[in-house]
């Protein structure tokens, strides 16, 4: 539900897995919360709507478990067991099954039942302690870092477990914490020293600036030769106080303010022409829709297909992923999947009559 599990399984679906989305009769809450993200994360899937609280659903879950290679669930710890979809129960039907449980804080520990969402995990992990810009305070990203990072980690762990199973024949029980996913990223970026420099990871010349026409541009200078290129084409930065990286950092506040003032002197189009011509790393801040519509690089790389962004890896000279189907309606494939599982028309009618399944 929501983001982590659907994002994880969308990666696997893009890479060729047949993904069956098992939804409650009321549907994944994500259908209503952020419909656009629900659509992007649930393309390439089929939907079966099952009431897991109905005793009649046990037969359906058992056959799904027998057929599947992987089962993913995103409930709070303990809920899967109460619904009889936990690893211990499902492995009775299929000992080779790989079960991945995605939860906020993990299946164990004092925080295991604590409620939370992405902003909570990111804050507790240390990812909101340090700023992303030289003069601005820490700010939240528009991307759900823990949710999407955790979903990606889950996909990696699942593929690894499948690889291990090919050698050992054994299934696996995977326990992924979204909080720890954010912590892993934050620790990779900032280390674990409590006295870490809060600006060690940012640079005054590697930042976001507003232009004369109200647009925003990113300047991506790290290497010295790019700074020299900038100084040659933009007057006012030749002084000794900005002559080395160490001096630019020591005088970072003054430099950042001067850059802010200078960027306001030209439009985004004017800056883009100047920076492009002088081999200086930059890019405009655009929406994904603007990028999809006007970015020649994305077009050349075939990064958009049928209105969706495609998996960002090429294999053997071509896109390794494909969009085989659109976004499923709630329970759109319930009957189709039940037939594939071996249930006859009478049994399917009984499931529907008992409200164990919605079509």
Secondary structure, DSSP 8 states (H G I E B T S, - for coil): -TTHHHHHHHHHHHTT--EEEEE-TT--THHHHSHHHHHHHHBTEEEEEE-TTSTTHHHHHHHHHHH-SEEEE---TTHHHHTT-SHHHHHHH-TT-EEEEEESS-SSSTTTT----HHHHHHHHTTTSS-SSSSS-----SS-HHHHHHHHHHHHHHHHHHHHHHHH---EEEEEEHHHHHHHHHHHHH-S-TT--TTTT-BTTEEEEE-TTS-EEEEE--SHHHHHHHHHHSTT--SGGGSSHHHHHHTHHHHHHHHHHHHTTS-HHHHHHHHHHTT--EEE---HHHHHHH-HHHHHTT-EETTEE--S-EETTEES----S-B--TTTTHHHHHHHTT--HHHHHHHHHTTSEE-
